[in-house]
Amino acid sequence: MYGAILGDIAGSRFEFSHPQGFCAKKEVLFAPSSRYTDDTVMTIATKYAVLTGTSYAKAYGSFGRRYKKAGYGPLFLTWLDNRSEKGYNSYGNGAAMRVSFLGHYYNSLREVEREAKKSAECTHNHPEGIKGAVCVAGCVFLAEHGATKKQILHYAKEFGYHKLYPLWVRRPFEKFDLTCQHSVPLALRCFLESNSWEECIRNVYSVHCDTDTIAAIAGGIADSFFHGTGFEEERLLRHYLVKPTAQGTTDTFLYDWAVKEWRNPTYDR
């Protein structure tokens, strides 16, 4: 899960454009202007929902309203304002970016897929939104449990994600696309062409895309596959998630839940 959050933070600076002289292979991943976005907030909300027994809808609503300026899309903002708990037929990539914890927590692929479907239905209940969430959570689970890249690729293709074009083919023509059906294959390709979590994120940098979300999706899978990010994770999480409040106090809520220890009672880690 740390890989998804740190992927979001690393990708946050380049969501809409690359600065002059940008080099994906050399750019600093974590800079003073890096920040967490809605991808981080919702990823942590998923963990909160699972560990507290709160419904996904209530968790997403609570976290979303608490961190209202994290960068949500207009449909989700309307959902928050209406205090709705019903899906609005979205197939955006928001369903896929928040599910990495499910692949860590549950001890069977069937459970992971069931929970990912539930997590999507309260907002992204379009078939493509559900499919994206289930596929990503399943890929994290498979990576966590020692699957090869070939096996993960085969699993993704079972969801109809067959057009996993190499990045060298994508780069000249890639367009900014927020749909699950576009984002999930791109994120998978960034992972498949990497040999480390860092290289995975740099692959995301190399393509014109919704950088923070693609990095959150790809980073979550890569974190499980490569057994970590290779960075000082908790130090970075503290630096970017702990923020001062208008009342002169410090908000540690996101950080506390991001690093909260957990144990599935049916699975001894």
C-alpha positions as CSV (number, residue, x, y, z in Angstrom):
1,M,0.0,0.0,0.0
2,Y,2.9,2.4,0.7
3,G,3.9,2.0,-3.0
4,A,0.5,3.3,-4.1
5,I,0.6,6.3,-1.7
6,L,4.2,7.2,-2.6
7,G,3.4,6.7,-6.3
8,D,0.6,9.3,-6.0
9,I,2.9,11.7,-4.2
10,A,5.7,11.2,-6.7
11,G,3.4,11.7,-9.6
12,S,1.5,14.7,-8.3
13,R,3.9,17.3,-9.8
14,F,3.5,16.1,-13.4
15,E,-0.2,15.3,-13.7
16,F,-0.8,17.8,-16.5
17,S,2.5,18.7,-18.0
18,H,6.3,18.2,-17.9
19,P,8.6,21.2,-17.4
20,Q,11.1,22.2,-20.0
21,G,14.2,19.9,-19.9
22,F,12.2,17.1,-18.1
23,C,14.0,13.7,-18.1
24,A,12.0,10.8,-16.8
25,K,15.1,8.8,-15.9
26,K,16.7,11.6,-13.8
27,E,13.9,13.6,-12.3
28,V,13.8,13.8,-8.5
29,L,10.8,11.7,-7.4
30,F,10.1,13.5,-4.1
31,A,10.4,17.3,-4.1
32,P,9.2,20.1,-1.9
33,S,6.3,20.7,-4.3
34,S,5.2,17.0,-4.2
35,R,1.9,16.4,-2.3
36,Y,-0.6,13.7,-1.7
37,T,-3.9,13.8,-3.7
38,D,-7.3,12.2,-3.6
39,D,-5.6,8.9,-4.6
40,T,-3.8,8.8,-1.2
41,V,-6.8,9.8,0.7
42,M,-9.0,7.2,-0.8
43,T,-6.4,4.5,-0.5
44,I,-6.1,5.1,3.2
45,A,-9.9,5.3,3.4
46,T,-10.1,1.7,2.0
47,K,-7.7,0.5,4.7
48,Y,-9.8,2.4,7.4
49,A,-13.0,0.7,6.1
50,V,-11.6,-2.8,6.2
51,L,-9.9,-2.4,9.7
52,T,-12.9,-0.7,11.3
53,G,-15.7,-2.6,9.6
54,T,-17.1,0.7,8.2
55,S,-18.8,0.5,4.8
56,Y,-16.7,1.7,1.9
57,A,-19.3,4.3,1.1
58,K,-19.1,5.8,4.6
59,A,-15.4,5.7,4.7
60,Y,-15.0,7.4,1.4
61,G,-17.5,10.0,2.3
62,S,-15.9,10.7,5.7
63,F,-12.4,10.9,4.4
64,G,-13.4,12.9,1.3
65,R,-15.2,15.5,3.2
66,R,-12.4,15.7,5.8
67,Y,-9.9,16.3,3.0
68,K,-12.1,18.1,0.5
69,K,-9.3,19.9,-1.4
70,A,-7.3,16.8,-2.3
71,G,-8.2,17.0,-6.0
72,Y,-11.4,14.9,-6.6
73,G,-13.3,14.9,-9.8
74,P,-16.6,16.8,-10.1
75,L,-18.8,13.7,-10.0
76,F,-17.2,12.5,-6.8
77,L,-17.4,16.0,-5.3
78,T,-21.2,16.0,-6.0
79,W,-21.4,12.5,-4.4
80,L,-19.7,13.9,-1.3
81,D,-21.9,17.0,-1.1
82,N,-25.0,14.9,-1.5
83,R,-23.8,12.5,1.2
84,S,-24.8,9.7,-1.2
85,E,-23.9,6.1,-0.7
86,K,-25.0,5.0,-4.1
87,G,-22.9,4.7,-7.3
88,Y,-23.2,7.2,-10.1
89,N,-22.3,4.9,-12.9
90,S,-18.7,6.1,-13.2
91,Y,-16.0,4.2,-15.1
92,G,-13.2,6.6,-14.0
93,N,-9.9,5.4,-12.7
94,G,-10.8,6.4,-9.2
95,A,-12.1,2.9,-8.6
96,A,-8.8,1.3,-9.4
97,M,-6.4,3.6,-7.6
98,R,-7.7,3.0,-4.1
99,V,-7.7,-0.8,-3.8
100,S,-4.1,-1.8,-3.1
101,F,-4.7,-2.6,0.6
102,L,-7.3,-5.2,-0.3
103,G,-4.6,-7.2,-2.2
104,H,-2.5,-7.2,1.0
105,Y,-5.1,-7.9,3.6
106,Y,-7.2,-10.8,2.3
107,N,-5.8,-14.3,2.0
108,S,-7.6,-15.5,-1.1
109,L,-8.0,-14.1,-4.6
110,R,-11.7,-14.7,-4.4
111,E,-12.0,-12.5,-1.2
112,V,-9.9,-9.8,-2.8
113,E,-12.1,-9.7,-5.9
114,R,-15.3,-9.6,-3.8
115,E,-14.1,-6.7,-1.7
116,A,-12.8,-4.8,-4.6
117,K,-16.2,-5.1,-6.3
118,K,-17.9,-3.8,-3.2
119,S,-15.4,-0.9,-2.9
120,A,-16.2,0.2,-6.4
121,E,-20.0,-0.2,-6.4
122,C,-20.7,2.7,-4.0
123,T,-19.3,5.2,-6.5
124,H,-17.9,3.6,-9.7
125,N,-20.7,1.0,-10.4
126,H,-20.3,1.0,-14.2
127,P,-19.0,-2.4,-15.3
128,E,-15.7,-0.9,-16.4
129,G,-15.2,0.8,-13.1
130,I,-15.8,-2.4,-11.2
131,K,-13.6,-4.3,-13.6
132,G,-10.7,-1.9,-13.1
133,A,-10.9,-2.1,-9.3
134,V,-11.1,-5.9,-9.2
135,C,-8.3,-6.4,-11.7
136,V,-5.9,-4.0,-9.8
137,A,-6.6,-5.5,-6.4
138,G,-6.2,-9.0,-7.9
139,C,-2.8,-8.0,-9.4
140,V,-1.6,-6.7,-6.1
141,F,-2.7,-10.0,-4.4
142,L,-0.9,-12.1,-7.1
143,A,2.3,-10.0,-6.8
144,E,2.1,-10.2,-3.0
145,H,1.9,-14.0,-3.2
146,G,4.8,-14.6,-5.6
147,A,3.2,-14.6,-9.1
148,T,5.4,-13.9,-12.1
149,K,4.9,-11.0,-14.4
150,K,3.6,-13.5,-17.0
151,Q,1.0,-14.8,-14.6
152,I,-0.1,-11.3,-13.6
153,L,-0.3,-10.4,-17.3
154,H,-2.5,-13.5,-18.0
155,Y,-4.7,-12.5,-15.1
156,A,-5.2,-9.0,-16.5
157,K,-6.1,-10.3,-19.9
158,E,-8.9,-12.3,-18.3
159,F,-10.6,-8.9,-17.7
160,G,-10.3,-8.0,-21.4
161,Y,-7.2,-5.9,-21.0
162,H,-5.5,-7.2,-24.1
163,K,-4.2,-4.0,-25.6
164,L,-1.2,-3.7,-23.3
165,Y,1.0,-2.0,-25.9
166,P,4.7,-1.4,-25.1
167,L,5.5,2.0,-23.7
168,W,7.7,2.9,-26.7
169,V,4.5,2.5,-28.8
170,R,2.4,4.5,-26.4
171,R,4.7,7.5,-25.8
172,P,4.3,9.4,-29.0
173,F,0.5,9.1,-29.1
174,E,-0.6,8.8,-25.4
175,K,-3.5,11.1,-24.5
176,F,-4.7,12.2,-21.1
177,D,-7.5,9.7,-20.3
178,L,-9.1,9.2,-16.9
179,T,-11.1,6.0,-17.7
180,C,-10.4,2.7,-16.0
181,Q,-10.3,1.0,-19.4
182,H,-7.4,3.2,-20.4
183,S,-5.6,3.7,-17.1
184,V,-5.4,0.2,-15.9
185,P,-3.6,-1.2,-19.0
186,L,-1.2,1.7,-19.0
187,A,-0.4,1.3,-15.3
188,L,0.1,-2.5,-15.8
189,R,2.5,-1.8,-18.7
190,C,4.5,0.6,-16.6
191,F,4.9,-2.1,-14.0
192,L,5.6,-4.9,-16.5
193,E,8.5,-3.0,-18.1
194,S,10.1,-2.2,-14.7
195,N,12.8,-3.9,-12.6
196,S,12.1,-1.9,-9.4
197,W,9.5,0.3,-7.9
198,E,11.5,3.4,-8.8
199,E,11.8,2.3,-12.4
200,C,8.0,1.7,-12.5
201,I,7.3,5.2,-11.4
202,R,9.9,6.6,-13.9
203,N,8.0,4.6,-16.6
204,V,4.9,6.5,-15.6
205,Y,6.8,9.8,-15.9
206,S,7.8,8.9,-19.4
207,V,4.2,8.9,-20.7
208,H,1.8,11.8,-20.9
209,C,-1.0,10.7,-18.6
210,D,-2.8,11.2,-15.3
211,T,0.5,10.8,-13.6
212,D,-0.5,10.6,-9.9
213,T,-3.2,8.1,-10.5
214,I,-1.3,5.9,-12.9
215,A,1.7,5.9,-10.5
216,A,-0.7,5.0,-7.6
217,I,-2.0,2.0,-9.5
218,A,1.3,0.8,-10.9
219,G,3.1,1.7,-7.7
220,G,0.8,-0.5,-5.6
221,I,1.5,-3.5,-7.8
222,A,5.2,-2.9,-8.1
223,D,5.5,-2.4,-4.3
224,S,4.1,-5.9,-3.8
225,F,6.1,-7.5,-6.6
226,F,9.5,-6.0,-5.6
227,H,8.9,-6.2,-1.9
228,G,9.0,-2.5,-1.2
229,T,9.8,0.8,-2.8
230,G,13.5,1.0,-1.9
231,F,12.9,4.4,-0.2
232,E,12.5,5.4,3.5
233,E,8.8,4.9,3.3
234,E,7.6,5.9,6.8
235,R,9.8,9.0,6.8
236,L,8.4,10.1,3.5
237,L,4.9,9.4,4.6
238,R,5.3,11.4,7.7
239,H,6.8,14.3,5.7
240,Y,4.0,14.5,3.2
241,L,1.0,13.3,5.2
242,V,1.4,15.2,8.5
243,K,0.2,18.7,8.0
244,P,-0.4,21.8,10.2
245,T,-4.0,22.9,10.6
246,A,-5.6,26.3,10.7
247,Q,-6.0,26.0,14.4
248,G,-2.3,25.7,15.0
249,T,-2.3,22.0,15.7
250,T,-0.9,19.1,13.6
251,D,-3.1,16.8,11.6
252,T,-1.7,13.3,11.8
253,F,-4.9,11.4,10.9
254,L,-3.9,10.3,7.4
255,Y,-0.4,9.3,8.5
256,D,-1.7,7.4,11.5
257,W,-4.0,5.3,9.4
258,A,-1.5,4.9,6.6
259,V,1.1,3.3,8.9
260,K,-1.3,1.6,11.3
261,E,-0.3,-2.0,12.0
262,W,-2.8,-4.6,11.2
263,R,-3.2,-8.4,11.1
264,N,-5.8,-10.4,9.4
265,P,-7.1,-12.8,12.1
266,T,-7.3,-15.7,9.6
267,Y,-3.9,-15.2,8.1
268,D,-0.7,-15.2,10.1
269,R,1.8,-12.9,8.5
